[in-house]
């Protein structure tokens, strides 16, 4: 069996992107459009929000936009998980 393209890793292996010759930000945005729901502990959400923050200053506008959207969702999920809600 011959494979012409290397297999993806992580979430990119299970969620196809719409285009093959795209920037990392465009691939992330395309993949995130398919993600609807996930259940994770709040500390993982907080860590993810911190890890994605540097991408807010990425030179690629699609990467900045995707990072901002994801970070906003992460912060909203953290806020919704606050005690007393």
N, C-alpha and C positions, 0 to 999 in steps of 0.2 A: 504494500500500500504506500502510495506517495502522497505527501501533503505539500501543497504549494505555498501555504501560509502557515506561520507558526501559530499554535493554539494560544488563545488568550488565557490570562490567569485571573483568578478572583471573580468578581462580579461581571467583568467584561466577557468571561467565558460563557456565561449563561444568558446574558442580555445582549442581543446583537445591536450594533450601531447601524444607523441608517446609511452612512457613507463610509467608504473604505479609506479615502485620502482626506482625512480631517485633522484638525488640531486636537490636542488633548482636551481642551475646553468644550469643543463641539461634540466630541465623543462622550464626555461626561454628561453634558446636557441631554444628549440623545438617550443615554442609558438611564438617566434619572427620570425621564418622562415615563418609563415603564414601571418604576418603583412606586408602589401605592401604599404599602404598610409594612412596618417592621416593629418588633417588640424587643427592646434592649433595656438593660439597667440604666438609670439616670447617670451614674458616673461615666458610663461609656458614651452617652450623648454629650456630656460635658467635655470629655477628652476629644471627641470628634470635632466639636465646635472649636476647640483650641487648635487642633491640628489643621483645620481647614482655613483658619484665619489668615495665615500668610498668603494664601492664594488670592485674597482680596486685592493684593497689589500686583498680581501677575500682569505681564505686558499684553497677554492675549485677552481681548475683551470678552470672548465667550467663556474663558476660564473664570474671569472675574465675576461675570454674571451668574454662572453656575455655582460658584463658591458662595456668592452672596445669598442666592436662593436657598441653597442647602443649609448654610449657617443659620439663616432666619428660621427655617423649619426645625432645626435642632434646638435653637433657643426657645422657640414656641413650645416644643415638646417638653423641654425642661420646665418651663413655666407652668404648663398644664399639669405636670406631675408633682407640683409643689403640694406639701401637706395642707389639708383643709380645703381642697378643691374637689 
